[in-house]
Amino acid sequence: MPRDLPDEAKAEWKRVVPELEQTGTLTTIDRSVLIRYVTAWSDWVEVQEMLRKSGKLIKGQKGNAVRNPLLMVRNDLEATLSDLGKQLGLSPGARLRAGIAHQVPVDEEAKEAKSIAVIEEYKRRLGMA
């Protein structure tokens, strides 16, 4: 991870890299795409905060309410995030297209309890319980 990334970009890097490594899709040649992704994310968070403070409508030159130009900046960042996210496999659709199966953590105790409950219900219906 580059040292000069903004804090929000570093936090996003730390969030997504382990997930990408777990799927086996991240390689060293993806570094530039990842840097652009986390930087766009950091920019999006900053713009979102500015929008929260200023509002979606602002006073125009003639004093009337106009759409905040930050909305266009946010939309551009969202398009960038979407494109880079697809390249990195950060969306369910991108993972499906790449043939990456979604792994659900298996809770062995819950799995066993469910199996026992199914067996008990089966026995009850057969009049064995």
Backbone atoms as SQL, in Angstrom:
CREATE TABLE atoms (id INTEGER PRIMARY KEY, chain TEXT, resi INTEGER, resn TEXT, atom TEXT, x REAL, y REAL, z REAL);
INSERT INTO atoms VALUES
  (1, 'A', 1, 'MET', 'N', 0.849, -1.180, 0.000),
  (2, 'A', 1, 'MET', 'CA', 0.000, 0.000, 0.000),
  (3, 'A', 1, 'MET', 'C', 0.894, 1.243, 0.000),
  (4, 'A', 2, 'PRO', 'N', 0.613, 2.172, -0.875),
  (5, 'A', 2, 'PRO', 'CA', 1.403, 3.408, -0.879),
  (6, 'A', 2, 'PRO', 'C', 1.230, 4.180, 0.429),
  (7, 'A', 3, 'ARG', 'N', 2.307, 4.730, 0.913),
  (8, 'A', 3, 'ARG', 'CA', 2.271, 5.459, 2.192),
  (9, 'A', 3, 'ARG', 'C', 1.519, 6.776, 2.094),
  (10, 'A', 4, 'ASP', 'N', 1.491, 7.361, 0.898),
  (11, 'A', 4, 'ASP', 'CA', 0.908, 8.693, 0.771),
  (12, 'A', 4, 'ASP', 'C', -0.592, 8.694, 0.474),
  (13, 'A', 5, 'LEU', 'N', -1.233, 7.551, 0.582),
  (14, 'A', 5, 'LEU', 'CA', -2.687, 7.508, 0.393),
  (15, 'A', 5, 'LEU', 'C', -3.388, 8.243, 1.527),
  (16, 'A', 6, 'PRO', 'N', -4.529, 8.858, 1.236),
  (17, 'A', 6, 'PRO', 'CA', -5.319, 9.456, 2.323),
  (18, 'A', 6, 'PRO', 'C', -5.775, 8.361, 3.295),
  (19, 'A', 7, 'ASP', 'N', -6.069, 8.745, 4.525),
  (20, 'A', 7, 'ASP', 'CA', -6.466, 7.777, 5.556),
  (21, 'A', 7, 'ASP', 'C', -7.662, 6.929, 5.126),
  (22, 'A', 8, 'GLU', 'N', -8.666, 7.548, 4.513),
  (23, 'A', 8, 'GLU', 'CA', -9.853, 6.802, 4.088),
  (24, 'A', 8, 'GLU', 'C', -9.493, 5.772, 3.023),
  (25, 'A', 9, 'ALA', 'N', -8.564, 6.118, 2.129),
  (26, 'A', 9, 'ALA', 'CA', -8.120, 5.181, 1.094),
  (27, 'A', 9, 'ALA', 'C', -7.361, 4.014, 1.729),
  (28, 'A', 10, 'LYS', 'N', -6.553, 4.301, 2.732),
  (29, 'A', 10, 'LYS', 'CA', -5.830, 3.242, 3.434),
  (30, 'A', 10, 'LYS', 'C', -6.809, 2.287, 4.127),
  (31, 'A', 11, 'ALA', 'N', -7.840, 2.853, 4.733),
  (32, 'A', 11, 'ALA', 'CA', -8.836, 2.016, 5.416),
  (33, 'A', 11, 'ALA', 'C', -9.554, 1.119, 4.402),
  (34, 'A', 12, 'GLU', 'N', -9.873, 1.662, 3.234),
  (35, 'A', 12, 'GLU', 'CA', -10.541, 0.860, 2.207),
  (36, 'A', 12, 'GLU', 'C', -9.605, -0.218, 1.679),
  (37, 'A', 13, 'TRP', 'N', -8.343, 0.116, 1.524),
  (38, 'A', 13, 'TRP', 'CA', -7.335, -0.859, 1.090),
  (39, 'A', 13, 'TRP', 'C', -7.328, -2.034, 2.069),
  (40, 'A', 14, 'LYS', 'N', -7.278, -1.713, 3.365),
  (41, 'A', 14, 'LYS', 'CA', -7.234, -2.755, 4.397),
  (42, 'A', 14, 'LYS', 'C', -8.524, -3.574, 4.442),
  (43, 'A', 15, 'ARG', 'N', -9.629, -2.996, 3.989),
  (44, 'A', 15, 'ARG', 'CA', -10.896, -3.708, 3.981),
  (45, 'A', 15, 'ARG', 'C', -10.997, -4.650, 2.785),
  (46, 'A', 16, 'VAL', 'N', -10.606, -4.186, 1.592),
  (47, 'A', 16, 'VAL', 'CA', -10.841, -4.987, 0.389),
  (48, 'A', 16, 'VAL', 'C', -9.720, -5.965, 0.063),
  (49, 'A', 17, 'VAL', 'N', -8.480, -5.633, 0.381),
  (50, 'A', 17, 'VAL', 'CA', -7.369, -6.513, 0.004),
  (51, 'A', 17, 'VAL', 'C', -7.498, -7.914, 0.604),
  (52, 'A', 18, 'PRO', 'N', -7.805, -8.057, 1.898),
  (53, 'A', 18, 'PRO', 'CA', -7.957, -9.420, 2.424),
  (54, 'A', 18, 'PRO', 'C', -9.058, -10.214, 1.713),
  (55, 'A', 19, 'GLU', 'N', -10.147, -9.541, 1.371),
  (56, 'A', 19, 'GLU', 'CA', -11.231, -10.213, 0.658),
  (57, 'A', 19, 'GLU', 'C', -10.776, -10.663, -0.729),
  (58, 'A', 20, 'LEU', 'N', -10.070, -9.793, -1.423),
  (59, 'A', 20, 'LEU', 'CA', -9.575, -10.133, -2.759),
  (60, 'A', 20, 'LEU', 'C', -8.530, -11.244, -2.701),
  (61, 'A', 21, 'GLU', 'N', -7.690, -11.202, -1.688),
  (62, 'A', 21, 'GLU', 'CA', -6.696, -12.263, -1.530),
  (63, 'A', 21, 'GLU', 'C', -7.370, -13.602, -1.250),
  (64, 'A', 22, 'GLN', 'N', -8.440, -13.569, -0.473),
  (65, 'A', 22, 'GLN', 'CA', -9.165, -14.795, -0.137),
  (66, 'A', 22, 'GLN', 'C', -9.768, -15.438, -1.383),
  (67, 'A', 23, 'THR', 'N', -10.231, -14.619, -2.321),
  (68, 'A', 23, 'THR', 'CA', -10.806, -15.173, -3.550),
  (69, 'A', 23, 'THR', 'C', -9.725, -15.592, -4.534),
  (70, 'A', 24, 'GLY', 'N', -8.504, -15.173, -4.285),
  (71, 'A', 24, 'GLY', 'CA', -7.396, -15.545, -5.170),
  (72, 'A', 24, 'GLY', 'C', -7.356, -14.737, -6.456),
  (73, 'A', 25, 'THR', 'N', -8.019, -13.592, -6.474),
  (74, 'A', 25, 'THR', 'CA', -8.068, -12.802, -7.700),
  (75, 'A', 25, 'THR', 'C', -7.067, -11.655, -7.735),
  (76, 'A', 26, 'LEU', 'N', -6.465, -11.333, -6.626),
  (77, 'A', 26, 'LEU', 'CA', -5.579, -10.174, -6.557),
  (78, 'A', 26, 'LEU', 'C', -4.135, -10.582, -6.846),
  (79, 'A', 27, 'THR', 'N', -3.516, -9.866, -7.757),
  (80, 'A', 27, 'THR', 'CA', -2.098, -10.075, -8.048),
  (81, 'A', 27, 'THR', 'C', -1.388, -8.730, -7.977),
  (82, 'A', 28, 'THR', 'N', -0.072, -8.751, -8.009),
  (83, 'A', 28, 'THR', 'CA', 0.701, -7.510, -7.907),
  (84, 'A', 28, 'THR', 'C', 0.451, -6.581, -9.090),
  (85, 'A', 29, 'ILE', 'N', 0.085, -7.132, -10.236),
  (86, 'A', 29, 'ILE', 'CA', -0.164, -6.254, -11.384),
  (87, 'A', 29, 'ILE', 'C', -1.475, -5.481, -11.249),
  (88, 'A', 30, 'ASP', 'N', -2.292, -5.820, -10.264),
  (89, 'A', 30, 'ASP', 'CA', -3.545, -5.112, -10.020),
  (90, 'A', 30, 'ASP', 'C', -3.362, -3.877, -9.141),
  (91, 'A', 31, 'ARG', 'N', -2.140, -3.617, -8.733),
  (92, 'A', 31, 'ARG', 'CA', -1.876, -2.540, -7.780),
  (93, 'A', 31, 'ARG', 'C', -2.390, -1.188, -8.261),
  (94, 'A', 32, 'SER', 'N', -2.154, -0.844, -9.508),
  (95, 'A', 32, 'SER', 'CA', -2.578, 0.478, -9.986),
  (96, 'A', 32, 'SER', 'C', -4.098, 0.598, -10.004),
  (97, 'A', 33, 'VAL', 'N', -4.800, -0.475, -10.369),
  (98, 'A', 33, 'VAL', 'CA', -6.268, -0.450, -10.358),
  (99, 'A', 33, 'VAL', 'C', -6.754, -0.301, -8.922),
  (100, 'A', 34, 'LEU', 'N', -6.127, -1.021, -8.024),
  (101, 'A', 34, 'LEU', 'CA', -6.508, -0.947, -6.611),
  (102, 'A', 34, 'LEU', 'C', -6.255, 0.442, -6.040),
  (103, 'A', 35, 'ILE', 'N', -5.128, 1.049, -6.390),
  (104, 'A', 35, 'ILE', 'CA', -4.823, 2.411, -5.920),
  (105, 'A', 35, 'ILE', 'C', -5.877, 3.384, -6.432),
  (106, 'A', 36, 'ARG', 'N', -6.235, 3.275, -7.710),
  (107, 'A', 36, 'ARG', 'CA', -7.255, 4.162, -8.267),
  (108, 'A', 36, 'ARG', 'C', -8.602, 3.933, -7.578),
  (109, 'A', 37, 'TYR', 'N', -8.924, 2.671, -7.295),
  (110, 'A', 37, 'TYR', 'CA', -10.190, 2.356, -6.627),
  (111, 'A', 37, 'TYR', 'C', -10.248, 2.974, -5.228),
  (112, 'A', 38, 'VAL', 'N', -9.231, 2.735, -4.411),
  (113, 'A', 38, 'VAL', 'CA', -9.281, 3.236, -3.030),
  (114, 'A', 38, 'VAL', 'C', -9.198, 4.756, -2.990),
  (115, 'A', 39, 'THR', 'N', -8.499, 5.353, -3.946),
  (116, 'A', 39, 'THR', 'CA', -8.439, 6.814, -4.019),
  (117, 'A', 39, 'THR', 'C', -9.802, 7.381, -4.408),
  (118, 'A', 40, 'ALA', 'N', -10.464, 6.745, -5.381),
  (119, 'A', 40, 'ALA', 'CA', -11.811, 7.182, -5.763),
  (120, 'A', 40, 'ALA', 'C', -12.767, 7.024, -4.593),
  (121, 'A', 41, 'TRP', 'N', -12.604, 5.954, -3.827),
  (122, 'A', 41, 'TRP', 'CA', -13.456, 5.756, -2.656),
  (123, 'A', 41, 'TRP', 'C', -13.244, 6.888, -1.642),
  (124, 'A', 42, 'SER', 'N', -11.995, 7.215, -1.387),
  (125, 'A', 42, 'SER', 'CA', -11.679, 8.286, -0.449),
  (126, 'A', 42, 'SER', 'C', -12.272, 9.607, -0.933),
  (127, 'A', 43, 'ASP', 'N', -12.157, 9.872, -2.232),
  (128, 'A', 43, 'ASP', 'CA', -12.736, 11.091, -2.805),
  (129, 'A', 43, 'ASP', 'C', -14.257, 11.083, -2.659),
  (130, 'A', 44, 'TRP', 'N', -14.883, 9.919, -2.894),
  (131, 'A', 44, 'TRP', 'CA', -16.342, 9.809, -2.779),
  (132, 'A', 44, 'TRP', 'C', -16.782, 10.128, -1.352),
  (133, 'A', 45, 'VAL', 'N', -16.086, 9.589, -0.379),
  (134, 'A', 45, 'VAL', 'CA', -16.432, 9.849, 1.027),
  (135, 'A', 45, 'VAL', 'C', -16.327, 11.342, 1.324),
  (136, 'A', 46, 'GLU', 'N', -15.281, 11.976, 0.813),
  (137, 'A', 46, 'GLU', 'CA', -15.087, 13.416, 1.032),
  (138, 'A', 46, 'GLU', 'C', -16.216, 14.228, 0.376),
  (139, 'A', 47, 'VAL', 'N', -16.545, 13.905, -0.866),
  (140, 'A', 47, 'VAL', 'CA', -17.609, 14.616, -1.580),
  (141, 'A', 47, 'VAL', 'C', -18.958, 14.379, -0.899),
  (142, 'A', 48, 'GLN', 'N', -19.194, 13.162, -0.444),
  (143, 'A', 48, 'GLN', 'CA', -20.446, 12.846, 0.242),
  (144, 'A', 48, 'GLN', 'C', -20.591, 13.690, 1.506),
  (145, 'A', 49, 'GLU', 'N', -19.519, 13.864, 2.221),
  (146, 'A', 49, 'GLU', 'CA', -19.553, 14.689, 3.434),
  (147, 'A', 49, 'GLU', 'C', -19.813, 16.159, 3.072),
  (148, 'A', 50, 'MET', 'N', -19.192, 16.639, 1.999),
  (149, 'A', 50, 'MET', 'CA', -19.424, 18.009, 1.555),
  (150, 'A', 50, 'MET', 'C', -20.889, 18.205, 1.146),
  (151, 'A', 51, 'LEU', 'N', -21.448, 17.195, 0.485),
  (152, 'A', 51, 'LEU', 'CA', -22.860, 17.259, 0.089),
  (153, 'A', 51, 'LEU', 'C', -23.780, 17.257, 1.310),
  (154, 'A', 52, 'ARG', 'N', -23.408, 16.446, 2.298),
  (155, 'A', 52, 'ARG', 'CA', -24.213, 16.394, 3.516),
  (156, 'A', 52, 'ARG', 'C', -24.270, 17.769, 4.173),
  (157, 'A', 53, 'LYS', 'N', -23.142, 18.470, 4.154),
  (158, 'A', 53, 'LYS', 'CA', -23.078, 19.789, 4.787),
  (159, 'A', 53, 'LYS', 'C', -23.759, 20.869, 3.952),
  (160, 'A', 54, 'SER', 'N', -23.590, 20.812, 2.640),
  (161, 'A', 54, 'SER', 'CA', -24.103, 21.895, 1.794),
  (162, 'A', 54, 'SER', 'C', -25.498, 21.638, 1.252),
  (163, 'A', 55, 'GLY', 'N', -25.890, 20.377, 1.153),
  (164, 'A', 55, 'GLY', 'CA', -27.210, 20.047, 0.628),
  (165, 'A', 55, 'GLY', 'C', -27.192, 19.789, -0.869),
  (166, 'A', 56, 'LYS', 'N', -28.240, 19.126, -1.330),
  (167, 'A', 56, 'LYS', 'CA', -28.328, 18.789, -2.756),
  (168, 'A', 56, 'LYS', 'C', -28.733, 19.983, -3.599),
  (169, 'A', 57, 'LEU', 'N', -29.372, 20.946, -2.963),
  (170, 'A', 57, 'LEU', 'CA', -29.716, 22.193, -3.634),
  (171, 'A', 57, 'LEU', 'C', -28.967, 23.329, -2.953),
  (172, 'A', 58, 'ILE', 'N', -28.428, 24.220, -3.770),
  (173, 'A', 58, 'ILE', 'CA', -27.715, 25.385, -3.232),
  (174, 'A', 58, 'ILE', 'C', -28.262, 26.638, -3.911),
  (175, 'A', 59, 'LYS', 'N', -27.883, 27.780, -3.387),
  (176, 'A', 59, 'LYS', 'CA', -28.330, 29.048, -3.960),
  (177, 'A', 59, 'LYS', 'C', -27.517, 29.337, -5.215),
  (178, 'A', 60, 'GLY', 'N', -28.217, 29.565, -6.312),
  (179, 'A', 60, 'GLY', 'CA', -27.569, 29.887, -7.574),
  (180, 'A', 60, 'GLY', 'C', -27.184, 31.348, -7.651),
  (181, 'A', 61, 'GLN', 'N', -26.614, 31.774, -8.783),
  (182, 'A', 61, 'GLN', 'CA', -26.165, 33.158, -8.976),
  (183, 'A', 61, 'GLN', 'C', -27.302, 34.168, -8.841),
  (184, 'A', 62, 'LYS', 'N', -28.491, 33.769, -9.238),
  (185, 'A', 62, 'LYS', 'CA', -29.635, 34.677, -9.183),
  (186, 'A', 62, 'LYS', 'C', -30.456, 34.512, -7.909),
  (187, 'A', 63, 'GLY', 'N', -29.909, 33.721, -6.962),
  (188, 'A', 63, 'GLY', 'CA', -30.591, 33.547, -5.686),
  (189, 'A', 63, 'GLY', 'C', -31.591, 32.408, -5.659),
  (190, 'A', 64, 'ASN', 'N', -31.785, 31.755, -6.792),
  (191, 'A', 64, 'ASN', 'CA', -32.735, 30.646, -6.831),
  (192, 'A', 64, 'ASN', 'C', -32.026, 29.332, -6.476),
  (193, 'A', 65, 'ALA', 'N', -32.803, 28.331, -6.115),
  (194, 'A', 65, 'ALA', 'CA', -32.240, 27.027, -5.767),
  (195, 'A', 65, 'ALA', 'C', -31.803, 26.298, -7.032),
  (196, 'A', 66, 'VAL', 'N', -30.584, 25.803, -7.012),
  (197, 'A', 66, 'VAL', 'CA', -30.054, 25.019, -8.135),
  (198, 'A', 66, 'VAL', 'C', -29.426, 23.747, -7.599),
  (199, 'A', 67, 'ARG', 'N', -29.290, 22.811, -8.482),
  (200, 'A', 67, 'ARG', 'CA', -28.666, 21.538, -8.115),
  (201, 'A', 67, 'ARG', 'C', -27.185, 21.758, -7.780),
  (202, 'A', 68, 'ASN', 'N', -26.761, 21.164, -6.691),
  (203, 'A', 68, 'ASN', 'CA', -25.376, 21.289, -6.250),
  (204, 'A', 68, 'ASN', 'C', -24.450, 20.598, -7.254),
  (205, 'A', 69, 'PRO', 'N', -23.432, 21.290, -7.772),
  (206, 'A', 69, 'PRO', 'CA', -22.491, 20.667, -8.716),
  (207, 'A', 69, 'PRO', 'C', -21.754, 19.460, -8.125),
  (208, 'A', 70, 'LEU', 'N', -21.719, 19.374, -6.805),
  (209, 'A', 70, 'LEU', 'CA', -21.079, 18.222, -6.174),
  (210, 'A', 70, 'LEU', 'C', -21.794, 16.916, -6.519),
  (211, 'A', 71, 'LEU', 'N', -23.082, 17.012, -6.869),
  (212, 'A', 71, 'LEU', 'CA', -23.816, 15.814, -7.277),
  (213, 'A', 71, 'LEU', 'C', -23.199, 15.197, -8.527),
  (214, 'A', 72, 'MET', 'N', -22.768, 16.048, -9.465),
  (215, 'A', 72, 'MET', 'CA', -22.118, 15.544, -10.685),
  (216, 'A', 72, 'MET', 'C', -20.776, 14.907, -10.352),
  (217, 'A', 73, 'VAL', 'N', -20.053, 15.524, -9.443),
  (218, 'A', 73, 'VAL', 'CA', -18.757, 14.964, -9.027),
  (219, 'A', 73, 'VAL', 'C', -18.978, 13.606, -8.381),
  (220, 'A', 74, 'ARG', 'N', -19.976, 13.521, -7.501),
  (221, 'A', 74, 'ARG', 'CA', -20.287, 12.252, -6.841),
  (222, 'A', 74, 'ARG', 'C', -20.693, 11.191, -7.863),
  (223, 'A', 75, 'ASN', 'N', -21.525, 11.570, -8.834),
  (224, 'A', 75, 'ASN', 'CA', -21.942, 10.619, -9.868),
  (225, 'A', 75, 'ASN', 'C', -20.750, 10.115, -10.676),
  (226, 'A', 76, 'ASP', 'N', -19.824, 11.017, -11.003),
  (227, 'A', 76, 'ASP', 'CA', -18.617, 10.608, -11.734),
  (228, 'A', 76, 'ASP', 'C', -17.788, 9.628, -10.905),
  (229, 'A', 77, 'LEU', 'N', -17.652, 9.916, -9.623),
  (230, 'A', 77, 'LEU', 'CA', -16.897, 9.028, -8.740),
  (231, 'A', 77, 'LEU', 'C', -17.580, 7.672, -8.611),
  (232, 'A', 78, 'GLU', 'N', -18.909, 7.672, -8.546),
  (233, 'A', 78, 'GLU', 'CA', -19.638, 6.405, -8.459),
  (234, 'A', 78, 'GLU', 'C', -19.450, 5.576, -9.722),
  (235, 'A', 79, 'ALA', 'N', -19.413, 6.233, -10.881),
  (236, 'A', 79, 'ALA', 'CA', -19.165, 5.509, -12.131),
  (237, 'A', 79, 'ALA', 'C', -17.750, 4.928, -12.143),
  (238, 'A', 80, 'THR', 'N', -16.799, 5.698, -11.650),
  (239, 'A', 80, 'THR', 'CA', -15.412, 5.226, -11.573),
  (240, 'A', 80, 'THR', 'C', -15.314, 4.043, -10.617),
  (241, 'A', 81, 'LEU', 'N', -15.941, 4.170, -9.447),
  (242, 'A', 81, 'LEU', 'CA', -15.924, 3.081, -8.471),
  (243, 'A', 81, 'LEU', 'C', -16.572, 1.823, -9.037),
  (244, 'A', 82, 'SER', 'N', -17.657, 2.001, -9.745),
  (245, 'A', 82, 'SER', 'CA', -18.342, 0.852, -10.340),
  (246, 'A', 82, 'SER', 'C', -17.450, 0.153, -11.359),
  (247, 'A', 83, 'ASP', 'N', -16.838, 0.930, -12.233),
  (248, 'A', 83, 'ASP', 'CA', -15.963, 0.354, -13.262),
  (249, 'A', 83, 'ASP', 'C', -14.753, -0.348, -12.637),
  (250, 'A', 84, 'LEU', 'N', -14.068, 0.326, -11.741),
  (251, 'A', 84, 'LEU', 'CA', -12.885, -0.269, -11.111),
  (252, 'A', 84, 'LEU', 'C', -13.275, -1.451, -10.226),
  (253, 'A', 85, 'GLY', 'N', -14.419, -1.331, -9.549),
  (254, 'A', 85, 'GLY', 'CA', -14.900, -2.429, -8.715),
  (255, 'A', 85, 'GLY', 'C', -15.162, -3.677, -9.537),
  (256, 'A', 86, 'LYS', 'N', -15.726, -3.500, -10.733),
  (257, 'A', 86, 'LYS', 'CA', -15.949, -4.650, -11.621),
  (258, 'A', 86, 'LYS', 'C', -14.627, -5.275, -12.033),
  (259, 'A', 87, 'GLN', 'N', -13.648, -4.426, -12.339),
  (260, 'A', 87, 'GLN', 'CA', -12.337, -4.941, -12.738),
  (261, 'A', 87, 'GLN', 'C', -11.684, -5.744, -11.620),
  (262, 'A', 88, 'LEU', 'N', -11.929, -5.323, -10.394),
  (263, 'A', 88, 'LEU', 'CA', -11.337, -6.001, -9.244),
  (264, 'A', 88, 'LEU', 'C', -12.192, -7.148, -8.716),
  (265, 'A', 89, 'GLY', 'N', -13.400, -7.281, -9.232),
  (266, 'A', 89, 'GLY', 'CA', -14.292, -8.331, -8.741),
  (267, 'A', 89, 'GLY', 'C', -14.959, -7.972, -7.435),
  (268, 'A', 90, 'LEU', 'N', -15.286, -6.694, -7.263),
  (269, 'A', 90, 'LEU', 'CA', -15.858, -6.227, -6.003),
  (270, 'A', 90, 'LEU', 'C', -17.378, -6.180, -5.999),
  (271, 'A', 91, 'SER', 'N', -18.008, -6.731, -7.021),
  (272, 'A', 91, 'SER', 'CA', -19.465, -6.791, -7.025),
  (273, 'A', 91, 'SER', 'C', -19.889, -8.243, -7.208),
  (274, 'A', 92, 'PRO', 'N', -21.079, -8.593, -6.739),
  (275, 'A', 92, 'PRO', 'CA', -21.533, -9.979, -6.908),
  (276, 'A', 92, 'PRO', 'C', -21.550, -10.415, -8.372),
  (277, 'A', 93, 'GLY', 'N', -21.996, -9.525, -9.256),
  (278, 'A', 93, 'GLY', 'CA', -22.038, -9.861, -10.678),
  (279, 'A', 93, 'GLY', 'C', -20.660, -10.106, -11.260),
  (280, 'A', 94, 'ALA', 'N', -19.696, -9.280, -10.878),
  (281, 'A', 94, 'ALA', 'CA', -18.329, -9.445, -11.375),
  (282, 'A', 94, 'ALA', 'C', -17.737, -10.767, -10.890),
  (283, 'A', 95, 'ARG', 'N', -18.054, -11.145, -9.652),
  (284, 'A', 95, 'ARG', 'CA', -17.532, -12.416, -9.132),
  (285, 'A', 95, 'ARG', 'C', -18.182, -13.593, -9.846),
  (286, 'A', 96, 'LEU', 'N', -19.484, -13.474, -10.130),
  (287, 'A', 96, 'LEU', 'CA', -20.156, -14.545, -10.869),
  (288, 'A', 96, 'LEU', 'C', -19.547, -14.716, -12.258),
  (289, 'A', 97, 'ARG', 'N', -19.329, -13.584, -12.964),
  (290, 'A', 97, 'ARG', 'CA', -18.739, -13.652, -14.300),
  (291, 'A', 97, 'ARG', 'C', -17.335, -14.242, -14.260),
  (292, 'A', 98, 'ALA', 'N', -16.621, -14.018, -13.164),
  (293, 'A', 98, 'ALA', 'CA', -15.263, -14.553, -13.030),
  (294, 'A', 98, 'ALA', 'C', -15.267, -15.995, -12.526),
  (295, 'A', 99, 'GLY', 'N', -16.451, -16.527, -12.219),
  (296, 'A', 99, 'GLY', 'CA', -16.551, -17.906, -11.752),
  (297, 'A', 99, 'GLY', 'C', -16.139, -18.096, -10.308),
  (298, 'A', 100, 'ILE', 'N', -16.234, -17.025, -9.516),
  (299, 'A', 100, 'ILE', 'CA', -15.871, -17.107, -8.103),
  (300, 'A', 100, 'ILE', 'C', -17.127, -17.399, -7.298),
  (301, 'A', 101, 'ALA', 'N', -17.119, -18.520, -6.610),
  (302, 'A', 101, 'ALA', 'CA', -18.270, -18.918, -5.796),
  (303, 'A', 101, 'ALA', 'C', -18.256, -18.137, -4.491),
  (304, 'A', 102, 'HIS', 'N', -19.428, -17.708, -4.080),
  (305, 'A', 102, 'HIS', 'CA', -19.569, -17.009, -2.805),
  (306, 'A', 102, 'HIS', 'C', -19.476, -18.035, -1.685),
  (307, 'A', 103, 'GLN', 'N', -18.568, -17.816, -0.763),
  (308, 'A', 103, 'GLN', 'CA', -18.378, -18.731, 0.351),
  (309, 'A', 103, 'GLN', 'C', -19.111, -18.206, 1.578),
  (310, 'A', 104, 'VAL', 'N', -20.047, -18.975, 2.066),
  (311, 'A', 104, 'VAL', 'CA', -20.760, -18.618, 3.296),
  (312, 'A', 104, 'VAL', 'C', -20.094, -19.372, 4.437),
  (313, 'A', 105, 'PRO', 'N', -19.679, -18.662, 5.490),
  (314, 'A', 105, 'PRO', 'CA', -19.066, -19.359, 6.613),
  (315, 'A', 105, 'PRO', 'C', -20.019, -20.411, 7.174),
  (316, 'A', 106, 'VAL', 'N', -19.488, -21.585, 7.401),
  (317, 'A', 106, 'VAL', 'CA', -20.314, -22.679, 7.903),
  (318, 'A', 106, 'VAL', 'C', -20.224, -22.715, 9.417),
  (319, 'A', 107, 'ASP', 'N', -21.382, -22.614, 10.047),
  (320, 'A', 107, 'ASP', 'CA', -21.470, -22.740, 11.488),
  (321, 'A', 107, 'ASP', 'C', -21.830, -24.203, 11.752),
  (322, 'A', 108, 'GLU', 'N', -20.827, -25.002, 12.107),
  (323, 'A', 108, 'GLU', 'CA', -21.026, -26.447, 12.253),
  (324, 'A', 108, 'GLU', 'C', -22.086, -26.791, 13.293),
  (325, 'A', 109, 'GLU', 'N', -22.127, -26.037, 14.399),
  (326, 'A', 109, 'GLU', 'CA', -23.126, -26.321, 15.433),
  (327, 'A', 109, 'GLU', 'C', -24.534, -26.072, 14.908),
  (328, 'A', 110, 'ALA', 'N', -24.723, -24.979, 14.193),
  (329, 'A', 110, 'ALA', 'CA', -26.045, -24.679, 13.640),
  (330, 'A', 110, 'ALA', 'C', -26.430, -25.711, 12.586),
  (331, 'A', 111, 'LYS', 'N', -25.463, -26.146, 11.798),
  (332, 'A', 111, 'LYS', 'CA', -25.723, -27.148, 10.772),
  (333, 'A', 111, 'LYS', 'C', -26.157, -28.469, 11.413),
  (334, 'A', 112, 'GLU', 'N', -25.467, -28.860, 12.475),
  (335, 'A', 112, 'GLU', 'CA', -25.805, -30.100, 13.177),
  (336, 'A', 112, 'GLU', 'C', -27.169, -29.995, 13.847),
  (337, 'A', 113, 'ALA', 'N', -27.453, -28.853, 14.482),
  (338, 'A', 113, 'ALA', 'CA', -28.746, -28.652, 15.138),
  (339, 'A', 113, 'ALA', 'C', -29.879, -28.718, 14.121),
  (340, 'A', 114, 'LYS', 'N', -29.666, -28.152, 12.942),
  (341, 'A', 114, 'LYS', 'CA', -30.690, -28.200, 11.904),
  (342, 'A', 114, 'LYS', 'C', -30.909, -29.637, 11.434),
  (343, 'A', 115, 'SER', 'N', -29.831, -30.382, 11.266),
  (344, 'A', 115, 'SER', 'CA', -29.951, -31.786, 10.853),
  (345, 'A', 115, 'SER', 'C', -30.722, -32.596, 11.885),
  (346, 'A', 116, 'ILE', 'N', -30.430, -32.378, 13.154),
  (347, 'A', 116, 'ILE', 'CA', -31.126, -33.089, 14.232),
  (348, 'A', 116, 'ILE', 'C', -32.604, -32.723, 14.220),
  (349, 'A', 117, 'ALA', 'N', -32.904, -31.441, 14.024),
  (350, 'A', 117, 'ALA', 'CA', -34.298, -30.995, 13.991),
  (351, 'A', 117, 'ALA', 'C', -35.047, -31.638, 12.835),
  (352, 'A', 118, 'VAL', 'N', -34.398, -31.781, 11.691),
  (353, 'A', 118, 'VAL', 'CA', -35.032, -32.414, 10.529),
  (354, 'A', 118, 'VAL', 'C', -35.308, -33.885, 10.825),
  (355, 'A', 119, 'ILE', 'N', -34.346, -34.566, 11.432),
  (356, 'A', 119, 'ILE', 'CA', -34.520, -35.982, 11.773),
  (357, 'A', 119, 'ILE', 'C', -35.645, -36.147, 12.785),
  (358, 'A', 120, 'GLU', 'N', -35.679, -35.288, 13.806),
  (359, 'A', 120, 'GLU', 'CA', -36.739, -35.363, 14.823),
  (360, 'A', 120, 'GLU', 'C', -38.119, -35.125, 14.198),
  (361, 'A', 121, 'GLU', 'N', -38.212, -34.180, 13.287),
  (362, 'A', 121, 'GLU', 'CA', -39.491, -33.918, 12.616),
  (363, 'A', 121, 'GLU', 'C', -39.893, -35.110, 11.765),
  (364, 'A', 122, 'TYR', 'N', -38.947, -35.698, 11.086),
  (365, 'A', 122, 'TYR', 'CA', -39.211, -36.880, 10.257),
  (366, 'A', 122, 'TYR', 'C', -39.743, -38.026, 11.127),
  (367, 'A', 123, 'LYS', 'N', -39.088, -38.257, 12.271),
  (368, 'A', 123, 'LYS', 'CA', -39.536, -39.304, 13.201),
  (369, 'A', 123, 'LYS', 'C', -40.940, -39.009, 13.723),
  (370, 'A', 124, 'ARG', 'N', -41.199, -37.737, 14.063),
  (371, 'A', 124, 'ARG', 'CA', -42.509, -37.361, 14.581),
  (372, 'A', 124, 'ARG', 'C', -43.598, -37.647, 13.556),
  (373, 'A', 125, 'ARG', 'N', -43.322, -37.325, 12.297),
  (374, 'A', 125, 'ARG', 'CA', -44.314, -37.536, 11.244),
  (375, 'A', 125, 'ARG', 'C', -44.561, -39.022, 10.978),
  (376, 'A', 126, 'LEU', 'N', -43.556, -39.821, 11.220),
  (377, 'A', 126, 'LEU', 'CA', -43.708, -41.255, 11.030),
  (378, 'A', 126, 'LEU', 'C', -44.288, -41.943, 12.274),
  (379, 'A', 127, 'GLY', 'N', -44.482, -41.159, 13.328),
  (380, 'A', 127, 'GLY', 'CA', -45.023, -41.711, 14.569),
  (381, 'A', 127, 'GLY', 'C', -43.985, -42.447, 15.380),
  (382, 'A', 128, 'MET', 'N', -42.714, -42.160, 15.140),
  (383, 'A', 128, 'MET', 'CA', -41.637, -42.846, 15.843),
  (384, 'A', 128, 'MET', 'C', -41.164, -42.060, 17.071),
  (385, 'A', 129, 'ALA', 'N', -41.641, -40.853, 17.238),
  (386, 'A', 129, 'ALA', 'CA', -41.174, -40.039, 18.361),
  (387, 'A', 129, 'ALA', 'C', -42.264, -39.791, 19.354);
